[in-house]
Amino acid sequence: MLESIYEECLKYELERNGYDVKQQLTVKIDYYDLKTETDLRLDLLVNDCVVVELKTVESILPIHEAQLLSI
């Protein structure tokens, strides 16, 4: 899968630049007093602060740009 190759390369580059990176980390989600049944799997967690979710597409479409701007 291309995504897994990109993920490994990005992890390598981030670590090479001094970041602490955890890969394919499973975390429990607690929302106030709600305990969720489903765990969340993070592609990358950088410095225990930034979540990186990787997606691959053949080409960037206008909808992808709109998604980035809406976050």
Secondary structure, DSSP 8 states (H G I E B T S, - for coil): -HHHHHHHHHHHHHHHTT--EEEEEEE--EETTEE-SS-EEEEEEETTTEEE-----SS--HHHHHHHHT-
